[in-house]
Amino acid sequence: MKSVEEWRKWTLRQLIGNGIHNVLSENQIRLESGRHYEMNLEYAIRSLMDRGIIMSLESNHERRYVVNFDKLDLAQQMLNSVTVQEPEIIQPYMAEPDGYVYWFDNTENDRNFKGQNIYRFYVKKTDSLNFAVQLLAKPIGNAKTIMMGSLNDSDSYISRLWIATANVSAESIDGSFILQNLQDKDRIACGNNRQRGKIALDIFRKLGYIQKVGSKGNSTKFKLTGTRPFTVTLDEIFTQTR
């Protein structure tokens, strides 16, 4: 098994080796690493992204990686550095849920802290309002897939949480609300540790249904934007921004 630093160097070598700047997709990285693909390569890529040394781009619903030209000198230094002791490894690679395509990644909140859980969002190929999320968590072994269901299904978690969102907004004097309000409105839909509630707010925000308007203590405050769920295509889903 290669160390994380060795995989970081390997990744940078694929991207800037011999002075050529390449763009590599996730599939290309897996093909190049072949049977050697392992959890340390997954962590190496994430750590390079956390440092801003490489960036991910979305093209034709596929994630691609490039070196950040502003960090090119640092990337070269890493390529030429001496191997040092590695940090702990985190969650290994997880295949995307069957029938879903990758949408975006998000950490637990708007602030970046080392060791945060990562939520990886997917959209169903046959229903563009059906969502699944992979929780890539520390400690290793705690990864899981959370199925949110479809906004086209009134009994799904995501539909119930949209109804709860609309209701708590209507009940608020100024229309604002926080995650705890959703928890109080529908504890079952929010789930343990309010994970499904967090996920739903990320989805609604990404789709433009809600927007951040401030904070209340350590909680983010949101308001409805006026945009509501309706049938859309996958292409429209992927062009939505926060």
CORWOPE-V423991 format. One record per backbone hydrogen bond with DSSP energy under -1.0 kcal/mol. NH is the residue of the N-H (numbers start at 1). CO is the residue of the C=O. If there is no record, write none. Layout:
((NH & CO) (NH & CO))
This chain:
((7 & 3) (8 & 4) (9 & 5) (10 & 6) (11 & 7) (12 & 8) (13 & 9) (14 & 10) (15 & 11) (16 & 12) (17 & 13) (19 & 16) (20 & 17) (22 & 15) (24 & 65) (26 & 63) (29 & 25) (30 & 26) (31 & 27) (32 & 28) (33 & 29) (34 & 30) (36 & 33) (37 & 34) (42 & 38) (43 & 39) (44 & 40) (45 & 41) (46 & 42) (47 & 43) (48 & 44) (49 & 45) (50 & 46) (51 & 47) (52 & 49) (53 & 48) (54 & 48) (55 & 66) (57 & 64) (59 & 62) (62 & 59) (64 & 57) (65 & 24) (66 & 55) (68 & 53) (71 & 68) (72 & 69) (75 & 71) (76 & 72) (77 & 73) (78 & 74) (79 & 75) (80 & 76) (100 & 97) (101 & 123) (103 & 121) (106 & 119) (116 & 113) (118 & 136) (119 & 106) (120 & 134) (121 & 104) (122 & 132) (123 & 101) (124 & 130) (125 & 99) (130 & 127) (131 & 149) (132 & 122) (133 & 146) (134 & 120) (135 & 144) (136 & 118) (142 & 139) (144 & 135) (146 & 133) (148 & 131) (151 & 129) (153 & 150) (156 & 153) (158 & 148) (160 & 156) (161 & 157) (162 & 158) (163 & 159) (164 & 160) (165 & 161) (166 & 162) (167 & 163) (168 & 164) (169 & 165) (170 & 166) (171 & 167) (177 & 222) (182 & 178) (183 & 179) (184 & 180) (185 & 181) (186 & 182) (190 & 186) (191 & 187) (194 & 191) (195 & 192) (196 & 190) (197 & 190) (198 & 194) (199 & 195) (200 & 196) (201 & 197) (202 & 198) (203 & 199) (204 & 200) (205 & 201) (206 & 202) (207 & 203) (209 & 204) (210 & 204) (211 & 223) (213 & 221) (216 & 219) (219 & 216) (221 & 214) (222 & 177) (223 & 211) (225 & 209) (237 & 233) (238 & 234) (240 & 237))
